[in-house]
Structures are given as structure tokens and as C-alpha cells.
């Protein structure tokens, strides 16, 4: 099949997370679609967030933030946190909030998996900053752990696609990483 040039639009499905910060002694959350693991040891995660967001000011001030993985049943609340600024609305009552060891990285009780992070580096880019955090703690609901590991279908995470601006849920299991391609190794 012939490839078509479709411009330079983003076309990578991205996990949707809720980034939590402590602003003026209250919890604040924003939806973020650009977030990924960036280091193994120590474990680090990076979130790309537009430069003008209210949430990022608190990340820089407290040097902490949380990354909360919402399940599909939190779609409405997640989207709300992405379209309403914490500068104009108090989002601290949208979720049940709890804190871990860092004390200034509010986490969401309803999210099946949450991470508390220490901000270790900010990379300035033209329209966004990349906030890199060291993961200080991971909290998960018991029903999303199977044999000591996260059960991704039970987490039921959300994904974002652009430029169509749509949310999606996880598809079916396709194969095992670092294993599915081994048959091709024998051919080379």
C-alpha cells in the first residue's frame, strides 16, 4: 500500500494522565497527554506541558508533582481537568485526594495507579517545557495487580490521539515484548 504524506501532525496514541500539584495549600490537577517513562534507574517520567499553564508554576515551586493514571470511567472528570484552568476553578474537590511521602504531590484516590515524583529537571522547548521527575513512590489499587504486576486491562487507561482530539481505551493483547520477534533472529 502506498504511503500518503499527511503533514507534520502528531499521530502517536498517547496515554492520558492527570498531573497533580500543590498550589496555595490546595490540590490542583490537569490532564496531560504527553507523558512517558524516560529513565530506568532511577526511574523517571517526563511530561510535556505548554509553557503558560498554571500547574507548572507549582511544579517548579514545590519541586514535586504526581502522575495519576485515570481509568476510562473517569473520562468526564479527566477532560474537565484539561479544559478548566486551576487559576480560575478550584479542582481540589473533583477527586478524593491523598498524599504520600513527598507531602506536596497530591494524588487521586479514584485513579487505579498513581505516582509521586520529585522534579529533577525542566527542559525548555519553544512552546512546551519537558518536566522530568524521579518517581519516588507508586501506589496501586489491589484489583489492578495480578501476580505482583500491573494488570493493564484492569487499569483501563485512556489514550489521546491528535489531531482528531479523541480519547480511546486499550485494545486487545497483541503479543509479548522482547519475545514476539525472536523467530526473525533465526533468519538473520
N, C-alpha and C positions, 0 to 999 in steps of 0.2 A: 504494500500500500504506500502510495506517495505521501510524503510529509508536506504539510502546509505551514508557511510562516504565519504565526499568529501575533507577531509583535513581541514586545518585551514584558508583557503582563505576567504577573505571578500566577503560576499554575501548579502549585505544590500543595496538596492537602496538609493542613497544619492542625496540631492539637490545640484545642481551646482551653485556656486556664484562667483562673481568677487570681490576680496578683493582689496580695493584701499588704497594707502598710498602716502604721500608726500615725495619725495626723491630729495634732492638738488633743491628745489623750482619748481619741476615739478611733475605732477600726474603720478602714476605708478599703474598698475593693474595686478593681477594674478588670474587665475582660481583656485578655491578650491572646492573639492568635500566633504570634511569632515568639515561640519559646522552645528551647531544645537543650538537651544534655550537651556539654562541651568539654568535659574532662572526666577521666576515670578516677584518679586518685591524687588529690582529694576529689570527691565527687562535686562537680559544678554544673550549673544550669545557667543559660543566658536567655534573657527576654529582650526583644527589640521593641521599644516603645517610643512613640512620637515625642519629640522634644518638649512640646508645650503642655504635657499632661500634669495635672495636679498631683497624682500619685507619685510621680518620680521625684518631686521635691522632698517628700517624706522618706523615700528610699535613700536619698543622699544624706538627709539629716540624721536619720536613725542608724544608718548603715545596716539595716535589716529589711527583709520582706518575706512574704510567704508565696508559695505557688500551690494553688488548690486545684485539684482536678475534678471538675463537676461531672456528674453523670447526666444522661440525656433528660432525666426528669427535672433537672434544674435549668433547662433551656431558657425559660422566661426570665428567671432571676439573673442568669448569666448575661443574657442580652441586655437587660436593664442596666447592669453594671458597666456595660460597654457603651451605652448611649447617653448616660447621665453622668455628669461630672461631680466628683466629690466636693468640688468648690461650691456647687450650687445645691446639692442634696446630701443629706445625712444617710449614708448607706450602711451605717453600723448596725441598724436594726433589721436589715434584709435577711440575715442569717444568724444562726447560733454561733457565737464566736468563742474560741478558746485560744490559749497561749501555751507555748512550750517553754523550753529553757531560755530562749532569747528574750522573752518578755515584751518585745516591741514588734513582733511579726505576727499579727493576728491571723488565725486560721479558721476555716469554716467547718463546723461540725457536720453539716449535711453532705459535704464532699467526701467521697469514699477514700480518697488519698490526698494528703496534704504534706507539704514540705516547708520547713522553716530554713531560711537562708541568711547568711552574712554577706553583705555586699563587699566584693573584693576588688572590683574594677568596673569602671564605666568607660566605654569606647564611644567617642563622639563621631557620629556619621552625619551626612548632610541634612537628613530630615528626621532621623531617629537616633536614639542612643541605644547602645547594647549594654544592658546591665547584667554583669556576671556575678553570680552568687555561689558561695560554697554552701552545700547542703549540710546543715547542722543537725537536722532530725527529720525523719519521715514517719508519718502516722497514717495508719490504715484501719478501716473497719474490718472486723474479723471475717465478715461474709465475703470479702473480696480477696482473701488469702487462701490459696489452695496449695497444700504441700510446702508451705513456707514461702511461696512466691505469689506475686500479684496475679490474680485471675482477671485478665483484661476484659473478657466479655461480661464478667460480673461488675466491673467498674463502669462499663457502658459509657466510655468517654465520648466527648463531642469533637468534631473536626470542622474546620473552616476552609472553604475554598474561595479563591478570588480569581478573577474579577467578578464572578457571579454573586459573591457575598451570601453564601448559603452555608447552613450547618448540616452536618452529616453525622451518622453514627457508624460504628465499626462494622465492617463486612465479615465475611466468613474466613475461617482459618485457611491459609494457603500453603503452608509448609514451614519447615524449621530452618532458622538462620544458621549459617555456618555449617550446614549439612546438606541442604537441598541441591547444591551444585557439585557435590563430591563426585558424582558419576562422570562429570565432564573432566575431572582431573585425570582420570584413567586414559582419556583420549589425547591428552597433550603430550 
